[in-house]
Structures are given as C-alpha cells and as structure tokens.
Amino acid sequence: MSRAPAAPRPALLLLAYLAFVSLGLPDGLIGVGWPSIRRDLGVPTEAVGVVLTAGTVAYLTSSVLAGFTLARLGVGWLLAGSTLLAGVALTGYASTPALAVMVGFALVLGLGSGAVDAGLNAYAASAFGPRHMNWMHAFFGLGVAIGPLIMTAVLGAGLSWRWGYAVVAAAQLALATAFALTVRLWRAGPRAGATLPPDPVAPQVVPGGPAGAAPATGRNSIGATLRLPAVWLGGAAFAVYVAIEVSTGLWAFLLLTEGRGLAAAVAGLCVSGYWGSLFVGRVVQGVVAERLGSARVLRGSLLGMAGGAVLVALPAPGWVTVAGLLVVGFAAAPVFPLLTLTTAERVGRDHADRTIGLQIGAAGLGAALVPAAVGVLLARVSVAALGPTLVVLAGALIALHAAGDRRARAAS
C-alpha cells in the first residue's frame, strides 16, 4: 500500500520547491541566450551541443553517485554542496572568456544539478506525500518557463547575456546558504518535532556518523542493490517515460506542420499547450493521487498516455492530433513523481536512495538518446511515424511497470 501523506515542515517544503525551480532555470536561459553567447565568444551555432553534452554527462554521473553518497553526507549537506557547485558554475558562465572555459563549467553545473535532483527526489520519496511530490516536479517546469523570461528581460534592457546568468547564480548561492543553514531540519525529518519513521529492516545508523549513514552490510551493499531485477526494471521505466515526454515535445511541432498541415503559429501554441498540460496535470493529479492512492493514479496515467499516443498516431485531422498531445501531457504529468515516490515499495527502503539515483540517471540517458533516435526515424521514414513510435514506447512503459510490480509482490 502507498504511504500515508506526510505533513512536511513548511520551511523544507519551500526549499524543495525553490530547488526544483532552480534546476529548471539554467535550461531556460541557454535557449534565449545562445545567439548572443556564440557571437560574444566567436563560436558557431552548433557549438551549443558541446556545452549540452558536457552538462549531460556530468549530470548522469552525479545523479547516479548521489544515491550512493546520500547516506554518508546526509541530505542537507548534499543539497547545500551541490547547489553551491551550481552557483559557482553559473558564476563561471557569467564571466567565461572562451567556449572551453564554459564547457568546463558545464561539467560543474551538471555535477551540482544531478546531485540536487537525485538527492531531493530520494528525500521527498520518503518524506513527502503524492501531492507535494507532484507539485515539487511541477515547479521544475515553472523554472524552465522563468529562465527565458529572465534572459529576455536582460537582453531587452540592453545588458549582456552574462547578467542573466549572474542573476540566476546569485539565486543559486542564496539557496545553497539556505540549505546549509537548515541542515538540522533536513536531518530531523519532514514533520515538526518528528523524525522519519524507522524501517524495521533498515540498518542502524553508524555512531558518530552523519545522519542516515549505515554500515555496509550485505543487505544494503552496492552489489546487493545492483542485483535486484526491480532496480533495472525501474531504471528502464524511467528512461522510457522521459523518452516519451521529451520526444513528444521535441517533434510535435514537426508533425503538426508537415504532417497535419497546421500553420507554424498555431502549431507552436499547440506545443506550448502540451507542456502546459504537463504542468497543470502535476498540480491537479497531485491532489487526486493523495485521495485515490498513488498506485491507482499511476496505472490510470500509463493507460492515458497510451490512449493519447493512439490519438496522435491516427491519420486524422489536426485537432485530433492536438487532443492526443494534450491527453499525453496531462496523463504523463504524475508518472515521474509517482514512480519516484513508490520506489521503496518495489526495491525496499534499504535500496531506495541508490535506486532513485540510478533511476534519475537512466531518465537523463533516455532523454538524451531516444529523442535523437526518433528524429532519425522521422527523417528516414515520415513525420507520421511519431504517433506509432509513441504508442510502442507507451506499451513498453506499461509492460515495464507491470513487471516491476510483479517482482515487488513476489519479493514481499
């Protein structure tokens, strides 16, 4: 059964929301700022791929390692240190003299962002209920939306693009300070005056060690975690889910314009509607999941994603495809947060933190590889292949989730 909704400390909940806003801000900055950046640094347009690749590699590495180091550092210090890294990296962006230096700072930014993402997800999975878990992820989308506004305002005021990164860097450094000042609260647990509920089979805390540190017993060793089939099934499910989310948003405009004959302006609004449905879905379904239970909402969401993908695949008028995109976005909204929230139910609490780190890394890998492969498919076959591809991916996600559930029931 799903855990009863927690009553998080307001201070920790606010910091969690702000941390996810901060994760989205840099993603929104570079899209608007890159034309100015490349002119200033004297590099070609495609050089942005080097920056993004460096950040992605570091992000994947950090998110995987965060799950294994969380118990040693404690979540408060992990978040403070990682946010500090992100702030330093963005300060480096603001003062970079050359592309090579910017790539180096992209590695630092990826290391910080990956640790914040994995560490905070691991904490929230044990401390927050479905509503706050969904809302926390919704704030990431808010950060992605605010980033372009900041850079647009800076450039519109006649300032250098560097000021856009400087503003966000200052916010990151302030957030790092807030995390450092609240380490005791993160250690104490989600509720005022309470600690996290003990796990009857969890290892004991190491005397004198940081909060959450545990001896490397055979039960919770790294090897034991990696030998669990549910860990790999969960990682695959995260990779496929993010592949659907990103591929839909990335290639929907092409399908609507070239495959369905919509005008570019209309198609652009429809793609914005897709991302908007994802945000609204997380806000709305966070409340629904708290009332109906995570498992029931998760199953319904997976089926909804498949149904929306079928609408996108139909050789029908454009409005049917748009309806399918909105259904995919709304249905997909709670999947990532609820899969994270229910990780401990599939692998056990001894292995949950590490598994969540691996899942975040797998999600990043799916976001980097599968949408690019879908683009190759569309170029070689037809833009109409997007719908059937989404149907296949949605079916694979349902199968992976069902297999993970079966493993969990068998283990229990």
Secondary structure in CASP SS format (residue, H / E / C, confidence):
PFRMAT SS
TARGET T0000
AUTHOR 0000-0000-0000
METHOD secondary structure of the structure
MODEL  1
M C 1.00
S C 1.00
R C 1.00
A C 1.00
P C 1.00
A C 1.00
A C 1.00
P C 1.00
R C 1.00
P H 1.00
A H 1.00
L H 1.00
L H 1.00
L H 1.00
L H 1.00
A H 1.00
Y H 1.00
L H 1.00
A H 1.00
F H 1.00
V H 1.00
S H 1.00
L H 1.00
G H 1.00
L H 1.00
P H 1.00
D H 1.00
G H 1.00
L H 1.00
I H 1.00
G H 1.00
V H 1.00
G H 1.00
W H 1.00
P H 1.00
S H 1.00
I H 1.00
R H 1.00
R H 1.00
D H 1.00
L H 1.00
G C 1.00
V C 1.00
P C 1.00
T H 1.00
E H 1.00
A H 1.00
V H 1.00
G H 1.00
V H 1.00
V H 1.00
L H 1.00
T H 1.00
A H 1.00
G H 1.00
T H 1.00
V H 1.00
A H 1.00
Y H 1.00
L H 1.00
T H 1.00
S H 1.00
S H 1.00
V H 1.00
L H 1.00
A H 1.00
G H 1.00
F H 1.00
T H 1.00
L H 1.00
A H 1.00
R H 1.00
L H 1.00
G C 1.00
V H 1.00
G H 1.00
W H 1.00
L H 1.00
L H 1.00
A H 1.00
G H 1.00
S H 1.00
T H 1.00
L H 1.00
L H 1.00
A H 1.00
G H 1.00
V H 1.00
A H 1.00
L H 1.00
T H 1.00
G H 1.00
Y H 1.00
A H 1.00
S H 1.00
T C 1.00
P C 1.00
A C 1.00
L H 1.00
A H 1.00
V H 1.00
M H 1.00
V H 1.00
G H 1.00
F H 1.00
A H 1.00
L H 1.00
V H 1.00
L H 1.00
G H 1.00
L H 1.00
G H 1.00
S H 1.00
G H 1.00
A H 1.00
V H 1.00
D H 1.00
A H 1.00
G H 1.00
L H 1.00
N H 1.00
A H 1.00
Y H 1.00
A H 1.00
A H 1.00
S H 1.00
A H 1.00
F C 1.00
G C 1.00
P H 1.00
R H 1.00
H H 1.00
M H 1.00
N H 1.00
W H 1.00
M H 1.00
H H 1.00
A H 1.00
F H 1.00
F H 1.00
G H 1.00
L H 1.00
G H 1.00
V H 1.00
A H 1.00
I H 1.00
G H 1.00
P H 1.00
L H 1.00
I H 1.00
M H 1.00
T H 1.00
A H 1.00
V H 1.00
L H 1.00
G H 1.00
A C 1.00
G C 1.00
L C 1.00
S C 1.00
W H 1.00
R H 1.00
W H 1.00
G H 1.00
Y H 1.00
A H 1.00
V H 1.00
V H 1.00
A H 1.00
A H 1.00
A H 1.00
Q H 1.00
L H 1.00
A H 1.00
L H 1.00
A H 1.00
T H 1.00
A H 1.00
F H 1.00
A H 1.00
L H 1.00
T C 1.00
V H 1.00
R H 1.00
L H 1.00
W H 1.00
R H 1.00
A H 1.00
G C 1.00
P C 1.00
R C 1.00
A C 1.00
G C 1.00
A C 1.00
T C 1.00
L C 1.00
P C 1.00
P C 1.00
D C 1.00
P C 1.00
V C 1.00
A C 1.00
P C 1.00
Q C 1.00
V C 1.00
V C 1.00
P C 1.00
G C 1.00
G C 1.00
P C 1.00
A C 1.00
G C 1.00
A C 1.00
A C 1.00
P C 1.00
A C 1.00
T C 1.00
G C 1.00
R C 1.00
N C 1.00
S C 1.00
I H 1.00
G H 1.00
A H 1.00
T H 1.00
L H 1.00
R C 1.00
L C 1.00
P H 1.00
A H 1.00
V H 1.00
W H 1.00
L H 1.00
G H 1.00
G H 1.00
A H 1.00
A H 1.00
F H 1.00
A H 1.00
V H 1.00
Y H 1.00
V H 1.00
A H 1.00
I H 1.00
E H 1.00
V H 1.00
S H 1.00
T H 1.00
G H 1.00
L H 1.00
W H 1.00
A H 1.00
F H 1.00
L H 1.00
L H 1.00
L H 1.00
T H 1.00
E H 1.00
G H 1.00
R C 1.00
G C 1.00
L C 1.00
A C 1.00
A H 1.00
A H 1.00
V H 1.00
A H 1.00
G H 1.00
L H 1.00
C H 1.00
V H 1.00
S H 1.00
G H 1.00
Y H 1.00
W H 1.00
G H 1.00
S H 1.00
L H 1.00
F H 1.00
V H 1.00
G H 1.00
R H 1.00
V H 1.00
V H 1.00
Q H 1.00
G H 1.00
V H 1.00
V H 1.00
A H 1.00
E H 1.00
R H 1.00
L H 1.00
G C 1.00
S H 1.00
A H 1.00
R H 1.00
V H 1.00
L H 1.00
R H 1.00
G H 1.00
S H 1.00
L H 1.00
L H 1.00
G H 1.00
M H 1.00
A H 1.00
G H 1.00
G H 1.00
A H 1.00
V H 1.00
L H 1.00
V H 1.00
A H 1.00
L C 1.00
P C 1.00
A C 1.00
P C 1.00
G H 1.00
W H 1.00
V H 1.00
T H 1.00
V H 1.00
A H 1.00
G H 1.00
L H 1.00
L H 1.00
V H 1.00
V H 1.00
G H 1.00
F H 1.00
A H 1.00
A H 1.00
A C 1.00
P C 1.00
V H 1.00
F H 1.00
P H 1.00
L H 1.00
L H 1.00
T H 1.00
L H 1.00
T C 1.00
T H 1.00
A H 1.00
E H 1.00
R H 1.00
V H 1.00
G C 1.00
R H 1.00
D H 1.00
H H 1.00
A H 1.00
D H 1.00
R H 1.00
T H 1.00
I H 1.00
G H 1.00
L H 1.00
Q H 1.00
I H 1.00
G H 1.00
A H 1.00
A H 1.00
G H 1.00
L H 1.00
G H 1.00
A H 1.00
A H 1.00
L H 1.00
V H 1.00
P H 1.00
A H 1.00
A H 1.00
V H 1.00
G H 1.00
V H 1.00
L H 1.00
L H 1.00
A H 1.00
R H 1.00
V C 1.00
S C 1.00
V H 1.00
A H 1.00
A H 1.00
L H 1.00
G H 1.00
P H 1.00
T H 1.00
L H 1.00
V H 1.00
V H 1.00
L H 1.00
A H 1.00
G H 1.00
A H 1.00
L H 1.00
I H 1.00
A H 1.00
L H 1.00
H H 1.00
A H 1.00
A H 1.00
G H 1.00
D H 1.00
R H 1.00
R H 1.00
A H 1.00
R H 1.00
A H 1.00
A H 1.00
S C 1.00
END
